[in-house]
Amino acid sequence: MKTQDIHYAGVITGDLVGSTEMSESTRQDCLAALERCFLQFRQHDASQRVSSQQASNHQASNHSQILDDSGSDVRDSDTMGEIYRGDAFQLYTRSPEHLLSMALTIRIALKSLGEDARLSLAVAPASERQLPVRMANNSDAFLLSGRHLDGMKNQRLAFSSNDEEFARDAHMVLSLLDDHITPLTTKMAVALSVWMRQPNAQHAELAKDLGITRSAFTRIINRANYTRIDDTCRWYAGRLLRYLPK
């Protein structure tokens, strides 16, 4: 019998908030936004892989050889996402340092549509999940993520880990971040979504994508306190390094 590869991974288990009251067109818009997020994460994996290969091997494949015409990664991706049961979804990544930024990308994409999701994040040892989701996976990261989603009520972000100190620190910080993300307006979320795709771009360039002035764009993302999002993601990645085994 083949032994499963156990490693530290990140898992997000989530569901759409108020999906039973949504119109079918709104629900489909939300599901399409989730699929775009999953594709964005796979493309990021592919881009990172290309950069790594080019640094070590001049014969590395170029980006177009890694992505098919739809933009999907034709190799094994570090990140997999799937929608199931109509309003629920799960994401698995072998790069847990990106887990929080992925969660925020998902929530802000949905809030750009005026909707939201509950997201339960977990970082712990995990074995590869076989898709579809109905295939059982009893490794720690999947169990923790699913268990805490079931216990979420008014929360929109929750975090768990098999390391109690890390879980406690991250849960406290994410609770504060949740209080910041939840009341964002649709206009703020749209601007944040554009900024998160190109965080190093000039505001004038990003403003053009929205058809507004640079000053208006800067005013909106300042009201959304975008630096808090950036600072929290950086804190999380640094704190994670202390937790992961050397």
N, C-alpha and C positions, 0 to 999 in steps of 0.2 A: 504494500500500500504506500502511495506517495505521501511523504511528509509535507505538510503545509509550511510555507515560508512565513515565519512570524517576525514582525519588525514593528517599530513605532510608526503610527499613522494617525491621521486626523479623519474624523467622521462627523458629518452634519446630518442629522435627521430633522426634517421639518414638515410643516403643513401650512397651507394658506389660511389666514385668519378670515373667518366669516364666509367661507366658500359656499356654504349652503344658501346664503342670501344673495350671492352674486348672480348677475345675468350670465347666460352661457357665453356671450361674446366677451364679457369681462374676464371670465374664468379662462377662456382660451387665450386672451391677451397675456394673462399672468403665466400660463403654462409656456407660451412662446417666449416670454421674458426669461423664464428659468432655463429653457433650452439654449437661449443665446448666452446666458451666463456659463452654462456647462461647456459650450463650444469655446468661449473666451478662455476658460481655464485650460482646456486641452491645447489650444493654440499657444498659450503661454508656456505650457510644458514643452511643446515642440520647439518654440523659439529658444528656450533655455537649453534644450538639448543640442540645438544647432550651434549655439555659442560655445558650449562646452566642447563639442566635437571639433569645431574650427580652431579652438585654442590648442588642442592636442593632436589634431590630425588634419593636414592640409587637404586630404581627400574626403573630408566629411561631406555628406549629402547636403544639398542646399534646401532652403525652406520649402520650395515647391515640391520637392521629392518626398517630403515628410507629410504634407497636407494634400488631401484629395481635393476635387473641385468644390466640394461643399465646405471645405475648411476643416474637415474632421481629420484627426491624427490617424494615419494608417498604421502606425506602430503602436506598441503598448504604451498607453499614456500613464503618467503618474496619478492622474485624476480621472475618476469616473463618476458620472451623475445619472440618476434615473428618476423619472416620475412614475408614481404608482398609485393605485386606488383613487385616481381622479384628482386629488388635491394634496397628496403627500409626496415627498421626495427624499432622496438620500444621496449624499455625496461622500466619496471616499478618496483620500489623497495620501500618497506616500511622502508628501512634502508638508508635514504638519505646521511648519513655520508660516505657511501661507493660509492657514485655515481661517483665521480671523478676517483677513482681507477678503477672502472668498465669501464668508458669511455676510460681511458688510456690503459687498457688491450685490449679492442676492437681495438683501433687504432694501437697499437704495433703488435697485432696478424696479422692485415691486412698488415701493413708495412713489416712484416716478409716475406710476399708473393710479396712484391714490389707494393702493392696497398694501398689505403687509403679510408677514409670515412669522410663525414661531420657529426658532432655530435652536436646536440642542447640539452643542459642540462637544466633542470628546477627543482627547489625545491619550493614547495608551497603546500597548502592544495589540497588533491586529494581524490577521491573515487575510489574504486577498479575498474579496467578496466575489462570488460568482453571480453575474447578472443573469436573470432578473432578481429583484430584491427578495422575492419569495423563497429563493434558495437560502437556507439557514446559514448563519455565520455567528458562532458563539464566542468569538474572541472579544477581549475586553472593550476595545474602542466602540464596537457596534452595540454591545450590551449597555454600556454606560450612556451612549447617546440616545438610544431608544428608550431606556428606562426614565431618563430625565425629561424627555419630551412628554411622556405620559403624565408627569407630575407638574408640568407648567400650566399656569392659569392665566394671570395677567402679564406674565413675563413674555418678552419676545426674544431674549437672548439668555441662554444658560450654558454653563461650562462645567465639565467634569473630567477627571483624570484618575488614574490609579495611584497617583502620587498626591497625598492629601494636602501637603503644603502648597504645591503648585495649583491644585484645584481650588483651594481657598483663596489664594492671591488672585488668580485669574477670574474667578467667579465674582469677587468683590469689584474688580476693575470693570468687568463686562456689565455688571449691574448698573454702574454709573453711566457707562456708554449707552446702555439700553435706554436709560432715562433721557439721554440726549437725542438718540435716533428716533424714538417713537413719535415725538411731536413735530418732526420735520414736515414742512409743507411740500406739496407736489413740486412747486417751483424750485425750492431748495434741493430736493432730491434729484431733479433733472440736472441741475447745475453740478451737483456733487458727482453724479454718474459720469458726466463728461470729464470732469477733473480726474476721477479715479482711473479712467482709461488712459489718460496722459498726464500724470501728476507733475512731470517736469516741463510741460509745455508752458509757453507764455499765456497769460490770461487773455491777451488780445486775440491770440489764435483760437483759444477755446471759445471765446465769446462769439466768434464768427460762426461756429457750429450751431449756435443757438439763435443767431440773427439779432444779437443785442450788442451794446457797447461794452468795451472793456471795463469801464467803471461800474456798469450795472452788474456785470458778471462777478467782479470782485466784491461788490457790496453783498450780493446774494450768498456767495460761499463764505464770506466773513460772518454773515448772520447765521449761517449753518455751522460755524465754528469748525471749518474743515481741518484746521491744524490739530484739533483734539483727536480727530479720527486718525490722522497721520501719526501723532505722538503715541496713541494707544496701540496701533499696529506695531510700531517700533518697540514699544515696551514689551508687548507680547512675544515678539520674535526673540528679543534678548533674554526674557525670562525663560522661554522654552529651552534655550541652549543650556541653561543651568540644570534643567530637568532631564534632558535626553542623556542616555549613557554615552560615555566617551568611547 
